[in-house]
Amino acid sequence: GLLGEWVAVERERPAFKVSAREQPLELVLAGLKLRLRVDRVDTLAGGETLVIDYKSGRNSISDWLGERPAQPQLPLYGIATDVDGIAFAQVRSRACKLQGIAKIEGVSGVNNDIEKTLRRGSSAAAWETLRDEWRHNLEVLARDFISGAAEVAPLPGACNYCGLQPLCRVKLSARGKTA
């Protein structure tokens, strides 16, 4: 049933060809070498490329934004290759859809109005500017990682379902020391 739901989404898209599956990539950010594997790359009728990553959970483009993106995987793909857009392929029962951002027009669920789509999450107004922003933010994170920075700064909501409270350093104890 789920496969049928996903195929229905694919049938609604303009002509495309799956040009790569499980494509390995390497990216070096601030000296940190990353090995990536892209789920899928589509080539559209006009020659544009769209990187697609399959997800079974709920996803949001806002997770790609900010100094510490909650889900940096697709932005990494977006800067590792010369692509025209990135998208989640959300494969969930009764909720299958493409959800992405690109300079591509005409793909349902893939927004090409960068400024409107990102709203307050980014100052980027064009695909190229957004890629530059991602590169900058991800390079800063890579430099921090290489230097051993281990600042306690969880993303909002990260503590809601964590079972490691006895080991956590987020909250301060009554004496002002980390717990």
C-alpha positions in Angstrom: 0.0 0.0 0.0 2.7 2.4 1.0 4.6 1.8 -2.2 1.5 2.5 -4.2 1.1 5.8 -2.4 4.7 6.8 -3.2 4.4 5.8 -6.8 1.3 8.0 -7.1 3.4 11.0 -5.9 6.1 10.2 -8.5 3.5 9.9 -11.3 2.3 13.5 -10.6 5.8 14.9 -11.3 6.9 16.3 -14.6 9.3 14.1 -16.7 12.5 13.1 -14.9 15.1 10.3 -15.0 16.7 8.7 -11.9 20.3 9.4 -12.8 22.0 8.1 -9.6 21.1 5.9 -6.6 23.2 5.4 -3.5 25.8 7.7 -5.0 28.9 8.1 -2.8 30.3 11.6 -2.4 33.2 13.1 -0.5 33.2 16.6 0.9 36.0 18.4 2.9 34.8 21.1 5.2 37.5 23.1 7.1 39.8 20.0 6.8 37.1 17.5 8.0 36.7 14.8 5.4 33.1 13.5 5.1 31.9 10.5 3.2 28.3 10.8 2.1 25.9 8.6 0.3 23.1 10.3 -1.6 19.9 8.2 -1.8 18.9 9.5 -5.2 19.6 12.1 -7.9 17.0 12.9 -10.5 17.7 14.7 -13.8 14.7 16.7 -15.0 13.6 17.2 -18.6 15.4 20.6 -18.7 18.7 19.1 -17.4 18.3 20.4 -13.8 19.3 18.0 -11.0 17.4 17.3 -7.8 18.9 15.4 -4.8 16.3 13.3 -3.0 16.6 11.7 0.4 14.0 9.2 1.5 12.6 9.7 5.0 9.8 7.8 6.8 9.3 10.4 9.6 8.0 14.0 9.5 10.4 16.5 8.0 10.8 20.2 7.8 12.8 22.5 5.6 13.4 24.7 8.7 15.6 21.8 10.0 18.1 22.8 7.3 18.5 26.4 8.5 20.4 28.3 11.1 23.9 28.2 12.5 23.3 24.6 13.8 20.9 22.9 11.4 19.0 20.1 13.1 19.2 18.0 9.9 22.3 18.9 8.0 22.3 15.9 5.7 20.6 17.4 2.7 22.4 20.8 3.0 25.6 18.8 2.9 24.5 17.1 -0.3 23.5 20.5 -1.6 27.0 21.9 -1.2 28.9 18.7 -2.1 27.6 18.7 -5.7 26.4 21.2 -8.2 22.7 20.5 -7.8 19.7 22.6 -8.5 17.7 21.5 -5.5 17.3 19.2 -2.6 14.2 17.4 -1.2 12.9 14.9 1.3 10.9 12.1 -0.2 8.6 11.7 2.8 7.3 8.1 2.5 4.7 7.8 5.2 1.3 6.1 5.1 -1.3 8.7 3.9 1.4 11.4 4.0 3.7 10.7 1.0 5.1 13.9 -0.5 8.2 15.6 -1.8 9.3 18.5 0.4 12.2 20.6 -0.7 13.8 23.8 -2.0 15.4 24.5 -5.3 15.9 26.9 -8.2 13.8 24.4 -10.2 10.2 25.3 -11.2 7.2 23.0 -11.6 8.0 20.2 -9.1 5.1 19.9 -6.6 6.4 20.3 -3.0 9.8 21.7 -4.1 9.7 25.4 -3.6 11.6 27.8 -5.8 10.7 31.0 -4.0 13.7 30.8 -1.7 13.0 34.0 0.2 9.3 33.2 0.8 10.0 29.6 1.7 12.7 30.4 4.3 11.0 33.4 5.8 12.8 34.3 9.1 15.1 31.2 9.0 17.5 32.6 6.6 18.4 35.9 4.8 19.1 34.0 1.5 16.9 35.2 -1.4 18.4 32.9 -4.1 19.5 29.2 -4.3 23.2 30.2 -4.7 23.1 32.4 -1.6 21.4 29.7 0.4 24.1 27.2 -0.6 26.8 29.8 0.4 25.0 30.2 3.8 24.9 26.4 4.3 28.6 26.1 3.4 29.6 28.8 5.9 27.5 27.4 8.7 28.6 23.8 8.1 32.3 24.9 7.9 32.0 26.6 11.3 30.6 23.4 12.8 33.4 21.3 11.2 36.0 23.7 12.6 34.4 23.5 16.0 34.4 19.7 15.8 38.0 19.5 14.7 39.1 21.8 17.5 37.3 19.7 20.1 34.6 22.2 21.0 32.0 20.4 23.0 29.7 23.2 24.1 26.5 22.1 25.7 23.9 23.7 23.4 21.1 21.3 22.6 18.6 22.2 19.9 15.1 23.2 21.2 13.1 20.1 22.1 16.2 17.8 22.2 15.8 17.2 25.9 12.1 16.2 25.7 12.7 12.5 25.0 16.2 12.0 26.2 16.8 9.3 28.7 20.3 10.6 29.8 19.3 13.2 32.4 21.6 11.7 35.1 24.6 12.4 32.7 23.4 15.7 31.4 25.3 19.0 31.7 22.6 21.2 30.4 20.9 22.2 33.7 22.9 23.9 36.4 22.8 22.6 40.0 21.9 24.7 43.0 25.7 25.5 43.5 26.1 26.8 40.0 28.0 23.9 38.7 27.0 21.8 35.8 24.9 18.8 36.7 
